[in-house]
Amino acid sequence: MYQIVGYYICERIPIPGWLHRSGTMLSVSGCFGGIHPRLDTCFSQNDYIAPEEREGYKTRWGLNEERAGKLVAEIGALMGKGLAEDGRFTRLDDAHYFYESYFSNGQCILASLSTTEEYFEMLQREMVPAGPGTGSLLPGVPDENELLGFDILGWDICSFHSFLCNSLYEMLPGVRFNHYGLLEHTFEEAAVFSDRIQGYGEPVLWVPCRIGKCI
C-alpha cells in the first residue's frame, strides 16, 4: 500500500535543456519551479523576486487585485497547518479548493505524492524535525489515485530535491521516462535506482515515490 505524503498542484513545464530530452514534465520538486501557488512570488515578501515577476504571475493566472488579495489571505490562513513551505497540501479538500479556484485552466494537475510504508516512515523521520507545516502533518492515507509514474526524491530542510538534479539519472543504465517525465518503471525498480544513487548529488536520503493524479 502506498501512503500519501501530500498533494501538489503541479504545472506541466518544458523539460530543461540540460536533461537532454524534449517534451514536458511534471515534478513535485521545487527545483523546477512548477508548483502552485508559487509562494515566493504571490505570498512571501522578499527582494529576489522582482515586482514585474510578481505582476506577471498575477496576470498569467488571472489574478486581479481582488483575487490576488483573496489568494494571499487564504494561503496565510492555511500556512503551517495544511500548507507547507514547498507548496505541499496535507489535505486533499484544501488542494482541490485551491486548484479549482485558481489553477484549473488546464495547465496544472492535482497530484498525490506517496510511497510504501517503509519509505514513508523514513521520510517522516526526515521531515518532522523541520517543524510545523513541513513533515509534522503527513496524511498517511492510502493513495488510490491514477498512477502517473514514479520519481526519486530527497527531502532537504523544507522541500524535495529530484534525482534529475546533478544528472543522477545518468548513473542508471536503462532508465526510461514517460510523457510526464516520470520514471516508466515499477516501484521496485525505482527502489533499486534509489539505492544506487544514495550518497550522490544532494546530501539527502533518496526515496522512491509514486506520483498519482487526483485531477
Secondary structure, DSSP 8 states (H G I E B T S, - for coil): -EEEEEEEEEE-EE--GGG---SEE--S-GGG--EES-HHHHT---SSS-HHHHHHHHHHTT--HHHHHHHHHHHHHHBTTTB-TTS-BSSHHHHHHHHHHHS-SSSEEEEEEEEEHHHHHHHHHHHGGG-TTTTS-----B--SEEEEEEEEEEETTEEEETTGGGGGGGSTT--B-TTSSB-S-HHHHHHHHHHHTTSSSSS--EEEEEEE--
